[in-house]
Amino acid sequence: MRTSGWKSALAALAWTAVAAAVGVPLAAAAVSPLLAYRDAVYIVAGFAGIFGLGLMLFQPLLIAGYLPGLPARIGRRAHPWIGGALLAAVVVHVAGLWITSPPDMIDALLLASPTPFSYFGVIAMWAIFAAALLAVLRRRWRPRTWRIVHRLLAIVIVAGSVVHAILIEGTMETVSKAALGALVLAATAKVMADLVWRKRGTLRGENLTSPGAVPGSPDPRRR
């Protein structure tokens, strides 16, 4: 009973930490004095970007089964849905900024913007679109090749998005933004390290060596 109680407490603490990592930056941005000078479309676009960064924290945790109390198989099923939500958030973010300032968006898309953060945001955006297309065409790829390309795109998405957010001086509060970015990078790096260092072994006790296996898939030898 004591062991079960400790596990439940640790699970609750982990979920609380993840929720705080995503919720605090959103709450801090909601009370930013800079919002007083922005119109509704710009505000929605900005919060879509913050929400998207928060979703990136869940993606590696879901696919690797690191969220306590959530079975890996459920996490794998939720992973593409969260990816779809991330894609939608990016579309809203870009569309809103386009509506509020088309010249700035044109410069950003052409990589001609004077603001360095634009480059990282645009690169991450195209990587997200590429990942979405890759997901649609998954059956046309060899499983191993698909996983390699998907992981490379994930690295570009995460790195580009975090740098993009950190460089922007806007409604996001600096400390909470940095903490969220660091957690997204750390979670992604942890999962990538597991995949590289244990590609001939297991990830959280589950086999990765069988053809077409993905993180969290059951070991057929245990059936």
N, CA, C and O of each residue as an XYZ file, in Angstrom:
892
protein
N       0.820     -1.202      0.000
C       0.000      0.000      0.000
C       0.862      1.263      0.000
O       0.561      2.241     -0.684
N       1.953      1.215      0.794
C       2.818      2.393      0.851
C       3.484      2.641     -0.501
O       3.597      3.785     -0.943
N       3.924      1.561     -1.158
C       4.546      1.706     -2.472
C       3.571      2.283     -3.475
O       3.922      3.164     -4.260
N       2.344      1.785     -3.447
C       1.313      2.299     -4.353
C       1.027      3.771     -4.088
O       0.819      4.554     -5.014
N       1.021      4.135     -2.807
C       0.765      5.527     -2.450
C       1.861      6.446     -2.941
O       1.589      7.543     -3.430
N       3.114      5.996     -2.810
C       4.236      6.805     -3.299
C       4.192      6.957     -4.804
O       4.469      8.031     -5.338
N       3.840      5.867     -5.491
C       3.750      5.928     -6.953
C       2.665      6.911     -7.395
O       2.852      7.674     -8.343
N       1.543      6.881     -6.704
C       0.454      7.791     -7.040
C       0.850      9.239     -6.783
O       0.518     10.137     -7.558
N       1.564      9.450     -5.682
C       2.006     10.804     -5.346
C       3.009     11.314     -6.375
O       2.941     12.468     -6.798
N       3.941     10.448     -6.776
C       4.931     10.851     -7.770
C       4.284     11.111     -9.128
O       4.674     12.029     -9.850
N       3.283     10.284     -9.467
C       2.571     10.484    -10.727
C       1.836     11.817    -10.721
O       1.856     12.558    -11.704
N       1.184     12.111     -9.592
C       0.465     13.384     -9.477
C       1.431     14.563     -9.549
O       1.127     15.589    -10.158
N       2.597     14.409     -8.921
C       3.604     15.468     -8.949
C       4.120     15.686    -10.368
O       4.315     16.824    -10.793
N       4.342     14.596    -11.098
C       4.849     14.701    -12.471
C       3.833     15.402    -13.369
O       4.196     16.279    -14.153
N       2.567     15.019    -13.256
C       1.528     15.646    -14.069
C       1.354     17.116    -13.705
O       1.109     17.957    -14.570
N       1.484     17.411    -12.421
C       1.377     18.807    -11.981
C       2.513     19.640    -12.552
O       2.314     20.781    -12.969
N       3.710     19.057    -12.567
C       4.868     19.771    -13.112
C       4.708     20.043    -14.599
O       5.019     21.136    -15.072
N       4.222     19.050    -15.337
C       4.018     19.230    -16.775
C       2.936     20.281    -17.028
O       3.087     21.148    -17.889
N       1.844     20.191    -16.267
C       0.763     21.162    -16.432
C       1.237     22.576    -16.101
O       0.864     23.535    -16.776
N       2.056     22.700    -15.064
C       2.577     24.019    -14.680
C       3.534     24.555    -15.736
O       3.538     25.749    -16.035
N       4.349     23.657    -16.301
C       5.306     24.081    -17.320
C       4.607     24.681    -18.528
O       5.132     25.595    -19.165
N       3.424     24.168    -18.843
C       2.658     24.685    -19.981
C       1.731     25.817    -19.559
O       1.593     26.812    -20.270
N       1.102     25.662    -18.407
C       0.096     26.631    -17.972
C       0.658     27.955    -17.494
O       0.068     29.005    -17.748
N       1.788     27.925    -16.807
C       2.353     29.171    -16.273
C       2.734     30.157    -17.378
O       2.408     31.339    -17.258
N       3.413     29.724    -18.457
C       3.703     30.682    -19.532
C       2.441     31.263    -20.169
O       2.408     32.441    -20.528
N       1.411     30.439    -20.308
C       0.153     30.941    -20.857
C      -0.480     31.970    -19.932
O      -0.963     33.009    -20.382
N      -0.474     31.674    -18.629
C      -1.059     32.598    -17.653
C      -0.260     33.895    -17.578
O      -0.832     34.980    -17.479
N       1.060     33.776    -17.627
C       1.904     34.971    -17.573
C       1.690     35.850    -18.796
O       1.654     37.077    -18.691
N       1.548     35.218    -19.951
C       1.308     35.984    -21.175
C      -0.056     36.661    -21.144
O      -0.236     37.749    -21.691
N      -1.021     35.998    -20.493
C      -2.385     36.547    -20.435
C      -2.458     37.847    -19.654
O      -3.364     38.649    -19.882
N      -1.527     38.074    -18.740
C      -1.545     39.306    -17.940
C      -0.461     40.284    -18.390
O      -0.175     41.263    -17.700
N       0.134     40.016    -19.538
C       1.177     40.914    -20.034
C       0.600     42.282    -20.395
O      -0.437     42.351    -21.055
N       1.241     43.359    -19.980
C       0.751     44.701    -20.327
C       0.828     44.992    -21.821
O       0.174     45.914    -22.308
N       1.623     44.212    -22.552
C       1.748     44.432    -23.992
C       0.476     44.080    -24.755
O       0.292     44.518    -25.890
N      -0.397     43.296    -24.140
C      -1.640     42.922    -24.809
C      -2.562     44.118    -25.009
O      -3.420     44.110    -25.892
N      -2.381     45.138    -24.189
C      -3.253     46.313    -24.284
C      -3.087     47.029    -25.617
O      -3.973     47.777    -26.032
N      -1.971     46.813    -26.286
C      -1.693     47.521    -27.535
C      -1.895     46.630    -28.765
O      -1.538     47.024    -29.876
N      -2.459     45.447    -28.579
C      -2.630     44.504    -29.684
C      -4.104     44.259    -29.963
O      -4.942     44.334    -29.065
N      -4.411     43.960    -31.239
C      -5.794     43.625    -31.565
C      -6.040     42.144    -31.331
O      -5.114     41.386    -31.043
N      -7.305     41.739    -31.460
C      -7.707     40.376    -31.107
C      -7.013     39.325    -31.971
O      -6.602     38.281    -31.467
N      -6.882     39.598    -33.276
C      -6.278     38.618    -34.176
C      -4.821     38.373    -33.793
O      -4.367     37.229    -33.782
N      -4.095     39.431    -33.484
C      -2.694     39.299    -33.097
C      -2.566     38.514    -31.794
O      -1.663     37.690    -31.648
N      -3.465     38.769    -30.854
C      -3.424     38.077    -29.564
C      -3.678     36.582    -29.752
O      -2.975     35.748    -29.180
N      -4.691     36.252    -30.560
C      -4.989     34.842    -30.820
C      -3.799     34.158    -31.492
O      -3.441     33.032    -31.144
N      -3.192     34.849    -32.454
C      -2.031     34.287    -33.142
C      -0.881     34.047    -32.171
O      -0.220     33.011    -32.232
N      -0.643     34.997    -31.281
C       0.428     34.849    -30.310
C       0.201     33.687    -29.357
O       1.118     32.916    -29.074
N      -1.026     33.566    -28.865
C      -1.315     32.485    -27.928
C      -1.313     31.126    -28.624
O      -1.020     30.108    -27.997
N      -1.637     31.105    -29.907
C      -1.531     29.850    -30.651
C      -0.082     29.386    -30.683
O       0.191     28.190    -30.576
N       0.846     30.326    -30.830
C       2.262     29.978    -30.804
C       2.698     29.448    -29.457
O       3.446     28.474    -29.386
N       2.237     30.080    -28.381
C       2.587     29.620    -27.031
C       2.008     28.231    -26.777
O       2.671     27.357    -26.217
N       0.763     28.047    -27.197
C       0.102     26.755    -27.029
C       0.852     25.665    -27.805
O       1.024     24.549    -27.316
N       1.290     26.005    -29.008
C       2.029     25.045    -29.805
C       3.330     24.629    -29.142
O       3.690     23.452    -29.166
N       4.037     25.582    -28.550
C       5.277     25.251    -27.842
C       4.986     24.326    -26.671
O       5.760     23.412    -26.386
N       3.869     24.566    -25.995
C       3.486     23.688    -24.898
C       3.189     22.269    -25.358
O       3.532     21.305    -24.674
N       2.552     22.141    -26.518
C       2.259     20.807    -27.048
C       3.529     20.022    -27.336
O       3.543     18.795    -27.240
N       4.593     20.730    -27.689
C       5.850     20.052    -27.998
C       6.439     19.341    -26.789
O       7.227     18.407    -26.936
N       6.060     19.776    -25.605
C       6.543     19.096    -24.407
C       5.898     17.719    -24.275
O       6.520     16.781    -23.778
N       4.647     17.604    -24.722
C       3.939     16.338    -24.577
C       4.367     15.299    -25.603
O       4.331     14.103    -25.317
N       4.773     15.734    -26.796
C       5.040     14.791    -27.866
C       6.090     13.728    -27.521
O       5.801     12.540    -27.664
N       7.289     14.100    -27.076
C       8.265     13.047    -26.744
C       7.847     12.227    -25.531
O       8.133     11.032    -25.461
N       7.175     12.859    -24.578
C       6.744     12.134    -23.385
C       5.692     11.089    -23.726
O       5.665     10.009    -23.137
N       4.828     11.414    -24.679
C       3.781     10.475    -25.082
C       4.361      9.288    -25.844
O       4.044      8.136    -25.549
N       5.210      9.577    -26.822
C       5.713      8.508    -27.677
C       6.617      7.555    -26.922
O       6.728      6.384    -27.286
N       7.267      8.044    -25.870
C       8.175      7.190    -25.096
C       7.509      6.574    -23.871
O       8.113      5.748    -23.188
N       6.282      6.966    -23.592
C       5.583      6.416    -22.430
C       6.117      6.917    -21.111
O       6.108      6.186    -20.121
N       6.590      8.171    -21.082
C       7.181      8.718    -19.862
C       6.188      9.399    -18.939
O       6.541      9.774    -17.821
N       4.946      9.564    -19.391
C       3.960     10.196    -18.525
C       3.372      9.142    -17.589
O       2.729      8.203    -18.058
N       3.575      9.272    -16.289
C       3.132      8.239    -15.342
C       1.619      8.065    -15.353
O       0.856      9.029    -15.424
N       1.214      6.804    -15.281
C      -0.205      6.490    -15.259
C      -0.842      6.429    -16.633
O      -2.018      6.089    -16.761
N      -0.067      6.760    -17.667
C      -0.584      6.725    -19.032
C       0.161      5.639    -19.798
O       1.346      5.801    -20.091
N      -0.505      4.537    -20.128
C       0.170      3.443    -20.832
C       0.784      3.914    -22.147
O       0.260      4.812    -22.805
N       1.889      3.302    -22.514
C       2.599      3.697    -23.731
C       1.721      3.558    -24.961
O       1.815      4.375    -25.877
N       0.861      2.535    -25.002
C       0.021      2.340    -26.184
C      -0.958      3.492    -26.356
O      -1.264      3.883    -27.483
N      -1.454      4.039    -25.245
C      -2.355      5.189    -25.329
C      -1.572      6.425    -25.745
O      -2.055      7.243    -26.528
N      -0.364      6.553    -25.216
C       0.479      7.677    -25.597
C       0.791      7.668    -27.081
O       0.811      8.720    -27.720
N       1.038      6.473    -27.640
C       1.321      6.378    -29.073
C       0.109      6.758    -29.897
O       0.247      7.358    -30.964
N      -1.072      6.420    -29.422
C      -2.287      6.792    -30.141
C      -2.550      8.286    -30.061
O      -3.059      8.891    -31.004
N      -2.198      8.872    -28.924
C      -2.424     10.313    -28.749
C      -1.395     11.145    -29.493
O      -1.668     12.289    -29.857
N      -0.210     10.581    -29.723
C       0.892     11.316    -30.352
C       0.504     11.965    -31.681
O       0.762     13.157    -31.849
N      -0.100     11.253    -32.632
C      -0.478     11.908    -33.892
C      -1.575     12.944    -33.728
O      -1.618     13.924    -34.472
N      -2.463     12.741    -32.765
C      -3.515     13.730    -32.525
C      -2.928     15.021    -31.956
O      -3.351     16.117    -32.325
N      -1.961     14.889    -31.065
C      -1.283     16.075    -30.553
C      -0.500     16.749    -31.669
O      -0.412     17.976    -31.731
N       0.070     15.930    -32.552
C       0.759     16.481    -33.721
C      -0.188     17.275    -34.601
O       0.174     18.335    -35.111
N      -1.407     16.765    -34.781
C      -2.408     17.498    -35.550
C      -2.789     18.810    -34.889
O      -2.977     19.823    -35.563
N      -2.902     18.787    -33.559
C      -3.205     20.020    -32.822
C      -2.070     21.023    -32.949
O      -2.303     22.228    -33.042
N      -0.840     20.519    -32.951
C       0.326     21.393    -33.129
C       0.300     22.034    -34.512
O       0.570     23.227    -34.652
N      -0.022     21.250    -35.522
C      -0.123     21.783    -36.878
C      -1.183     22.873    -36.954
O      -0.964     23.919    -37.564
N      -2.331     22.625    -36.332
C      -3.402     23.625    -36.328
C      -2.962     24.902    -35.624
O      -3.266     26.004    -36.079
N      -2.244     24.751    -34.507
C      -1.765     25.923    -33.772
C      -0.808     26.755    -34.623
O      -0.848     27.985    -34.593
N       0.050     26.075    -35.382
C       0.994     26.787    -36.248
C       0.251     27.525    -37.356
O       0.594     28.661    -37.683
N      -0.757     26.891    -37.929
C      -1.539     27.534    -38.985
C      -2.228     28.789    -38.456
O      -2.221     29.832    -39.109
N      -2.819     28.681    -37.277
C      -3.476     29.849    -36.669
C      -2.454     30.935    -36.376
O      -2.706     32.117    -36.612
N      -1.304     30.531    -35.863
C      -0.242     31.479    -35.529
C       0.219     32.254    -36.767
O       0.312     33.481    -36.744
N       0.504     31.528    -37.834
C       0.998     32.161    -39.060
C      -0.097     32.970    -39.742
O       0.151     34.087    -40.196
N      -1.302     32.421    -39.818
C      -2.405     33.130    -40.470
C      -2.740     34.422    -39.747
O      -2.995     35.447    -40.379
N      -2.738     34.370    -38.412
C      -3.034     35.577    -37.648
C      -1.997     36.658    -37.850
O      -2.335     37.833    -37.993
N      -0.737     36.268    -37.863
C       0.327     37.247    -38.090
C       0.278     37.794    -39.522
O       0.597     38.958    -39.763
N      -0.123     36.945    -40.457
C      -0.266     37.401    -41.842
C      -1.367     38.465    -41.942
O      -1.207     39.475    -42.628
N      -2.466     38.226    -41.260
C      -3.587     39.174    -41.296
C      -3.191     40.517    -40.705
O      -3.544     41.574    -41.230
N      -2.447     40.457    -39.599
C      -2.095     41.705    -38.909
C      -0.952     42.453    -39.582
O      -0.879     43.679    -39.497
N      -0.049     41.721    -40.256
C       1.087     42.399    -40.880
C       1.622     41.581    -42.057
O       2.633     40.894    -41.914
N       0.964     41.641    -43.212
C       1.416     40.874    -44.387
C       2.864     41.157    -44.806
O       3.589     40.211    -45.113
N       3.318     42.426    -44.831
C       4.712     42.670    -45.249
C       5.734     41.960    -44.368
O       6.720     41.412    -44.863
N       5.490     41.976    -43.056
C       6.426     41.301    -42.152
C       6.451     39.794    -42.410
O       7.512     39.172    -42.372
N       5.270     39.207    -42.673
C       5.204     37.776    -42.917
C       5.856     37.414    -44.241
O       6.494     36.368    -44.356
N       5.699     38.270    -45.236
C       6.345     38.015    -46.519
C       7.866     38.025    -46.348
O       8.560     37.152    -46.870
N       8.375     39.012    -45.618
C       9.817     39.066    -45.351
C      10.286     37.821    -44.604
O      11.345     37.266    -44.899
N       9.473     37.387    -43.621
C       9.842     36.202    -42.840
C       9.880     34.956    -43.719
O      10.827     34.173    -43.652
N       8.852     34.774    -44.539
C       8.771     33.593    -45.396
C       9.876     33.577    -46.447
O      10.327     32.512    -46.869
N      10.305     34.758    -46.865
C      11.384     34.850    -47.847
C      12.761     34.882    -47.191
O      13.781     35.048    -47.860
N      12.768     34.718    -45.863
C      14.010     34.769    -45.081
C      14.756     36.087    -45.294
O      15.985     36.133    -45.355
N      13.967     37.153    -45.403
C      14.536     38.485    -45.604
C      14.222     39.414    -44.438
O      14.439     40.622    -44.524
N      13.714     38.850    -43.358
C      13.339     39.669    -42.217
C      14.571     40.133    -41.439
O      15.536     39.381    -41.306
N      14.548     41.359    -40.928
C      15.685     41.847    -40.124
C      15.721     41.252    -38.713
O      16.704     41.421    -37.991
N      14.660     40.565    -38.326
C      14.591     39.974    -36.987
C      15.054     38.519    -37.041
O      14.436     37.713    -37.736
N      16.121     38.160    -36.327
C      16.663     36.796    -36.383
C      15.668     35.700    -35.993
O      15.734     34.587    -36.516
N      14.747     36.011    -35.075
C      13.836     34.961    -34.626
C      12.942     34.457    -35.760
O      12.453     33.328    -35.713
N      12.732     35.291    -36.773
C      11.873     34.883    -37.883
C      12.436     33.681    -38.622
O      11.686     32.792    -39.026
N      13.765     33.645    -38.803
C      14.379     32.540    -39.530
C      14.089     31.200    -38.854
O      13.709     30.228    -39.506
N      14.275     31.170    -37.546
C      14.056     29.928    -36.806
C      12.580     29.522    -36.837
O      12.258     28.338    -36.942
N      11.691     30.509    -36.745
C      10.268     30.208    -36.784
C       9.838     29.637    -38.120
O       9.067     28.679    -38.170
N      10.330     30.217    -39.201
C       9.964     29.744    -40.538
C      10.519     28.347    -40.790
O       9.824     27.496    -41.345
N      11.755     28.104    -40.389
C      12.350     26.774    -40.565
C      11.555     25.731    -39.786
O      11.269     24.650    -40.300
N      11.200     26.058    -38.545
C      10.399     25.135    -37.738
C       9.030     24.912    -38.371
O       8.519     23.792    -38.361
N       8.433     25.969    -38.923
C       7.118     25.858    -39.556
C       7.155     24.875    -40.726
O       6.301     23.993    -40.822
N       8.138     25.022    -41.612
C       8.224     24.126    -42.767
C       8.518     22.703    -42.328
O       8.054     21.753    -42.959
N       9.281     22.542    -41.256
C       9.552     21.206    -40.738
C       8.279     20.564    -40.192
O       8.082     19.357    -40.333
N       7.413     21.367    -39.570
C       6.132     20.852    -39.071
C       5.247     20.428    -40.233
O       4.618     19.371    -40.182
N       5.195     21.248    -41.283
C       4.416     20.878    -42.455
C       4.962     19.593    -43.090
O       4.199     18.727    -43.519
N       6.287     19.486    -43.141
C       6.906     18.286    -43.704
C       6.587     17.052    -42.858
O       6.339     15.973    -43.395
N       6.594     17.217    -41.537
C       6.271     16.100    -40.646
C       4.822     15.661    -40.820
O       4.519     14.469    -40.774
N       3.933     16.621    -41.019
C       2.525     16.294    -41.240
C       2.359     15.515    -42.545
O       1.622     14.531    -42.597
N       3.047     15.959    -43.593
C       2.987     15.255    -44.874
C       3.595     13.862    -44.752
O       3.098     12.898    -45.335
N       4.665     13.774    -43.994
C       5.314     12.485    -43.774
C       4.369     11.517    -43.073
O       4.344     10.327    -43.388
N       3.588     12.032    -42.116
C       2.636     11.187    -41.403
C       1.556     10.662    -42.340
O       1.144      9.507    -42.233
N       1.099     11.507    -43.258
C       0.073     11.098    -44.211
C       0.597     10.011    -45.160
O      -0.129      9.088    -45.530
N       1.866     10.141    -45.539
C       2.461      9.211    -46.500
C       3.248      8.084    -45.830
O       4.096      7.452    -46.459
N       2.968      7.843    -44.581
C       3.770      6.878    -43.822
C       3.813      5.499    -44.466
O       4.869      4.866    -44.474
N       2.716      5.021    -44.998
C       2.667      3.673    -45.564
C       3.536      3.516    -46.811
O       3.843      2.396    -47.218
N       3.929      4.630    -47.411
C       4.741      4.557    -48.622
C       6.240      4.516    -48.310
O       7.062      4.389    -49.217
N       6.590      4.625    -47.031
C       7.992      4.640    -46.626
C       8.335      3.329    -45.938
O       7.477      2.682    -45.337
N       9.594      2.951    -46.037
C      10.071      1.852    -45.218
C      10.054      2.313    -43.765
O      10.439      3.447    -43.480
N       9.615      1.453    -42.837
C       9.491      1.876    -41.433
C      10.747      2.512    -40.855
O      10.676      3.544    -40.189
N      11.900      1.891    -41.110
C      13.146      2.431    -40.543
C      13.470      3.798    -41.130
O      13.851      4.715    -40.403
N      13.320      3.936    -42.448
C      13.588      5.230    -43.090
C      12.618      6.288    -42.592
O      13.002      7.431    -42.344
N      11.352      5.897    -42.447
C      10.337      6.829    -41.965
C      10.688      7.344    -40.579
O      10.585      8.541    -40.310
N      11.106      6.436    -39.695
C      11.426      6.846    -38.331
C      12.614      7.791    -38.295
O      12.618      8.760    -37.535
N      13.623      7.514    -39.116
C      14.812      8.374    -39.141
C      14.439      9.782    -39.588
O      14.825     10.763    -38.953
N      13.686      9.880    -40.687
C      13.287     11.193    -41.200
C      12.396     11.913    -40.185
O      12.540     13.116    -39.965
N      11.489     11.176    -39.580
C      10.582     11.771    -38.595
C      11.357     12.342    -37.408
O      11.045     13.431    -36.926
N      12.352     11.616    -36.947
C      13.144     12.078    -35.806
C      13.967     13.306    -36.172
O      14.090     14.235    -35.374
N      14.531     13.312    -37.377
C      15.295     14.478    -37.809
C      14.406     15.712    -37.891
O      14.802     16.799    -37.470
N      13.212     15.542    -38.431
C      12.273     16.665    -38.496
C      11.882     17.126    -37.092
O      11.746     18.324    -36.840
N      11.703     16.171    -36.184
C      11.343     16.530    -34.811
C      12.428     17.378    -34.161
O      12.130     18.330    -33.440
N      13.687     17.031    -34.415
C      14.800     17.811    -33.863
C      14.779     19.233    -34.408
O      14.951     20.193    -33.656
N      14.567     19.369    -35.720
C      14.509     20.697    -36.337
C      13.336     21.502    -35.779
O      13.471     22.690    -35.489
N      12.192     20.850    -35.633
C      10.999     21.526    -35.120
C      11.230     22.049    -33.713
O      10.961     23.214    -33.419
N      11.729     21.184    -32.851
C      11.920     21.562    -31.452
C      12.984     22.646    -31.310
O      12.761     23.658    -30.646
N      14.132     22.434    -31.931
C      15.221     23.406    -31.815
C      14.818     24.753    -32.401
O      15.037     25.795    -31.783
N      14.233     24.730    -33.588
C      13.817     25.980    -34.219
C      12.757     26.709    -33.436
O      12.817     27.930    -33.295
N      11.777     25.971    -32.919
C      10.680     26.598    -32.180
C      11.148     27.211    -30.866
O      10.737     28.315    -30.506
N      12.009     26.488    -30.152
C      12.492     27.003    -28.868
C      13.334     28.260    -29.069
O      13.155     29.250    -28.359
N      14.246     28.221    -30.029
C      15.068     29.405    -30.291
C      14.192     30.563    -30.751
O      14.400     31.706    -30.342
N      13.224     30.271    -31.593
C      12.274     31.292    -32.067
C      11.582     31.973    -30.889
O      11.500     33.200    -30.829
N      11.091     31.167    -29.960
C      10.373     31.723    -28.808
C      11.300     32.514    -27.884
O      10.933     33.584    -27.399
N      12.496     31.988    -27.643
C      13.428     32.652    -26.727
C      13.857     34.014    -27.266
O      14.003     34.967    -26.500
N      14.059     34.109    -28.572
C      14.542     35.356    -29.156
C      13.464     36.447    -29.222
O      13.786     37.632    -29.312
N      12.216     36.056    -29.180
C      11.134     37.045    -29.256
C      10.982     37.759    -27.920
O      10.896     37.116    -26.873
N      10.951     39.055    -27.955
C      10.663     39.851    -26.761
C       9.230     40.356    -26.889
O       8.970     41.415    -27.460
N       8.313     39.570    -26.343
C       6.902     39.883    -26.489
C       6.124     39.622    -25.218
O       6.577     39.943    -24.119
N       4.937     39.031    -25.378
C       4.046     38.857    -24.234
C       4.486     37.737    -23.298
O       4.098     37.729    -22.130
N       5.287     36.792    -23.785
C       5.712     35.693    -22.921
C       6.688     36.191    -21.862
O       7.616     36.945    -22.155
N       6.464     35.759    -20.639
C       7.351     36.130    -19.530
C       8.664     35.367    -19.664
O       8.660     34.183    -19.999
N       9.780     36.031    -19.407
C      11.094     35.499    -19.740
C      11.435     34.200    -19.018
O      11.870     33.240    -19.655
N      11.244     34.152    -17.697
C      11.664     32.979    -16.924
C      10.825     31.754    -17.269
O      11.369     30.677    -17.515
N       9.504     31.912    -17.290
C       8.635     30.772    -17.593
C       8.840     30.302    -19.023
O       8.759     29.105    -19.301
N       9.108     31.239    -19.938
C       9.379     30.871    -21.321
C      10.669     30.056    -21.419
O      10.718     29.040    -22.111
N      11.693     30.504    -20.732
C      12.963     29.781    -20.747
C      12.819     28.400    -20.123
O      13.403     27.431    -20.609
N      12.039     28.309    -19.043
C      11.845     27.017    -18.384
C      11.109     26.044    -19.298
O      11.486     24.876    -19.393
N      10.059     26.519    -19.971
C       9.325     25.657    -20.893
C      10.219     25.218    -22.049
O      10.224     24.046    -22.426
N      10.963     26.146    -22.600
C      11.869     25.799    -23.689
C      12.901     24.775    -23.275
O      13.197     23.846    -24.027
N      13.455     24.939    -22.077
C      14.457     24.002    -21.577
C      13.862     22.608    -21.382
O      14.511     21.603    -21.675
N      12.633     22.554    -20.888
C      11.977     21.262    -20.678
C      11.668     20.573    -22.003
O      11.823     19.358    -22.125
N      11.237     21.340    -22.982
C      10.966     20.767    -24.304
C      12.248     20.186    -24.897
O      12.245     19.077    -25.432
N      13.338     20.937    -24.799
C      14.624     20.453    -25.305
C      15.091     19.217    -24.539
O      15.571     18.252    -25.133
N      14.945     19.257    -23.221
C      15.410     18.139    -22.397
C      14.612     16.871    -22.672
O      15.184     15.788    -22.792
N      13.289     17.005    -22.772
C      12.446     15.832    -23.031
C      12.766     15.234    -24.396
O      12.861     14.015    -24.539
N      12.929     16.089    -25.387
C      13.246     15.604    -26.728
C      14.625     14.940    -26.762
O      14.796     13.878    -27.359
N      15.605     15.578    -26.114
C      16.955     15.020    -26.081
C      16.978     13.679    -25.365
O      17.685     12.763    -25.786
N      16.209     13.555    -24.285
C      16.158     12.306    -23.537
C      15.645     11.167    -24.400
O      16.233     10.086    -24.428
N      14.542     11.412    -25.107
C      13.968     10.365    -25.949
C      14.898     10.034    -27.111
O      15.090      8.862    -27.439
N      15.474     11.052    -27.732
C      16.400     10.810    -28.840
C      17.619     10.020    -28.371
O      18.104      9.140    -29.082
N      18.107     10.330    -27.190
C      19.254      9.604    -26.646
C      18.901      8.141    -26.412
O      19.699      7.250    -26.704
N      17.707      7.895    -25.888
C      17.267      6.520    -25.677
C      17.196      5.762    -26.999
O      17.587      4.597    -27.084
N      16.691      6.443    -28.027
C      16.560      5.789    -29.327
C      17.913      5.474    -29.953
O      18.078      4.437    -30.594
N      18.873      6.362    -29.768
C      20.194      6.159    -30.357
C      20.999      5.141    -29.557
O      21.567      4.204    -30.118
N      21.040      5.335    -28.244
C      21.886      4.485    -27.404
C      21.302      3.093    -27.187
O      22.029      2.144    -26.892
N      20.000      2.982    -27.335
C      19.365      1.692    -27.071
C      18.659      1.135    -28.303
O      17.722      0.347    -28.175
N      19.094      1.529    -29.475
C      18.396      1.078    -30.675
C      18.498     -0.432    -30.867
O      17.689     -1.026    -31.580
N      19.484     -1.044    -30.237
C      19.587     -2.501    -30.300
C      18.991     -3.147    -29.054
O      18.980     -4.371    -28.917
N      18.507     -2.325    -28.168
C      17.940     -2.850    -26.930
C      16.487     -2.473    -26.772
O      15.657     -2.745    -27.639
N      16.192     -1.842    -25.651
C      14.803     -1.526    -25.351
C      14.659     -0.109    -24.852
O      15.613      0.504    -24.373
N      13.434      0.405    -24.973
C      13.067      1.699    -24.433
C      11.974      1.460    -23.414
O      10.841      1.120    -23.754
N      12.337      1.644    -22.166
C      11.404      1.381    -21.061
C      10.890     -0.059    -21.108
O       9.708     -0.332    -20.900
N      11.820     -0.959    -21.389
C      11.474     -2.373    -21.323
C      10.731     -2.884    -22.529
O      10.198     -3.992    -22.478
N      10.666     -2.126    -23.628
C       9.919     -2.549    -24.794
C      10.840     -2.601    -25.996
O      11.692     -1.726    -26.152
N      10.692     -3.602    -26.849
C      11.634     -3.888    -27.920
C      11.569     -2.876    -29.045
O      10.493     -2.422    -29.431
N      12.764     -2.522    -29.578
C      12.846     -1.603    -30.703
C      13.570     -2.231    -31.891
O      13.816     -1.559    -32.893
N      13.910     -3.503    -31.787
C      14.762     -4.092    -32.805
C      13.989     -4.791    -33.898
O      14.546     -5.036    -34.968
N      12.728     -5.124    -33.679
C      11.968     -5.826    -34.695
C      11.610     -4.899    -35.834
O      11.446     -3.698    -35.618
N      11.483     -5.434    -37.068
C      11.177     -4.586    -38.222
C       9.884     -3.814    -38.022
O       8.854     -4.386    -37.663
N       9.946     -2.515    -38.256
C       8.760     -1.678    -38.162
C       8.386     -1.291    -36.758
O       7.359     -0.645    -36.549
N       9.214     -1.678    -35.765
C       8.877     -1.346    -34.388
C       9.023      0.136    -34.149
O       9.837      0.798    -34.793
N       8.233      0.667    -33.220
C       8.316      2.060    -32.814
C       8.456      2.100    -31.316
O       8.148      1.113    -30.648
N       8.922      3.233    -30.749
C       9.036      3.316    -29.302
C       7.727      2.971    -28.633
O       6.683      3.532    -28.965
N       7.782      2.046    -27.686
C       6.582      1.693    -26.966
C       5.878      0.470    -27.527
O       4.923     -0.007    -26.915
N       6.315     -0.063    -28.678
C       5.665     -1.236    -29.239
C       6.087     -2.478    -28.459
O       7.243     -2.568    -28.046
N       5.190     -3.437    -28.245
C       5.515     -4.607    -27.431
C       6.536     -5.513    -28.101
O       6.614     -5.577    -29.327
N       7.300     -6.195    -27.305
C       8.296     -7.136    -27.790
C       7.584     -8.409    -28.213
O       6.987     -9.077    -27.368
N       7.625     -8.780    -29.525
C       6.920     -9.971    -29.966
C       7.449    -11.246    -29.338
O       6.744    -12.255    -29.306
N       8.664    -11.221    -28.844
C       9.231    -12.421    -28.236
C       8.623    -12.714    -26.875
O       8.812    -13.795    -26.317
N       7.876    -11.723    -26.336
C       7.288    -11.936    -24.995
C       5.867    -12.453    -25.095
O       5.233    -12.730    -24.077
N       5.362    -12.585    -26.308
C       3.987    -13.049    -26.460
C       3.906    -14.559    -26.262
O       2.822    -15.136    -26.352
